[in-house]
Amino acid sequence: MSRIKNEIAHLQGHIRSLRIGAGVLVLLALVMGIGWWNAPRDLTIHVPPDLRSGSTRAWWDVPPESVYAFTIYVWQQLQRWPSNGDDDYPRNLHALSPYFTPSCQALLQHDYEFRRNAGELRRRVRGIYEIPGRGYADNPTLRVRTVSNRDWVVTLDVTVDEYYASEQVKRALVRYPLKVQRIDVDPQRNPFGLVIDCYDGALQRIAKPAEASAASPAEDTL
């Protein structure tokens, strides 16, 4: 009889241990479920544009190549007036507003109003493009200066072309020193997590070869 009681006690102890194990598994599953639920659903990873060589970096790190590519792309889109600067410039300002700080947005709005009042936008077609040999790959340390892990100064050397109707009225070589910040405030409208904070000093006109400057068209403000 005692043997049967011992066997029953043994089985009851085994069942109790299984119940405890099942409870631990349920608790672990609950903790893992909470962690999965709180994990970010979107993650922005900056990959350098030049993939000819490998790159290993932390997911939160923004490489200088990506900062430069972002800056030249946004600034080029802002300065692109395909048909009429009176309409294209304010439309660009509105469409690209998530990529500028509020202070920079106000400065650009003032620039638009100044140009409009000076008659520099009506029927103007404008575009900028990188000067050959003055891109990021040619001098990375000059093009992107790291101020901190959230602040950079990007130097763009570009050609500015403007036309009035079919006549070219401007061709200028310009250096734009632009401040760039990392601000992840609106990933829905700004997936890059970067914004331009306008100028880090005065714009500079790049000297032209003597033979080119003699034949250049009339120029007004940059």
Stockholm file with secondary structure:
# STOCKHOLM 1.0

chainA/1-222         MSRIKNEIAHLQGHIRSLRIGAGVLVLLALVMGIGWWNAPRDLTIHVPPDLRSGSTRAWWDVPPESVYAFTIYVWQQLQRWPSNGDDDYPRNLHALSPYFTPSCQALLQHDYEFRRNAGELRRRVRGIYEIPGRGYADNPTLRVRTVSNRDWVVTLDVTVDEYYASEQVKRALVRYPLKVQRIDVDPQRNPFGLVIDCYDGALQRIAKPAEASAASPAEDTL
#=GR chainA/1-222 SS CHHHHHHHHHHHHHHHHHHHHHHHHHHHHHHHHHHHHHSCSCCCCCCCSCCSSCCCCCTTCCCHHHHHHHHHHHHHHHTCBSSCHHHHHHHHHHHTGGGBCHHHHHHHHHHHHHHHHTTCSTTEEEEEEECTTCSGGGCHHHHEEEEETTEEEEEEEEEEEEEETTEEEEEEEEEEEEEEEECCSCTTTCTTCEEEEEESSCCEECCCCHHHHTTCCCCCCC
#=GC SS_cons         CHHHHHHHHHHHHHHHHHHHHHHHHHHHHHHHHHHHHHSCSCCCCCCCSCCSSCCCCCTTCCCHHHHHHHHHHHHHHHTCBSSCHHHHHHHHHHHTGGGBCHHHHHHHHHHHHHHHHTTCSTTEEEEEEECTTCSGGGCHHHHEEEEETTEEEEEEEEEEEEEETTEEEEEEEEEEEEEEEECCSCTTTCTTCEEEEEESSCCEECCCCHHHHTTCCCCCCC
//
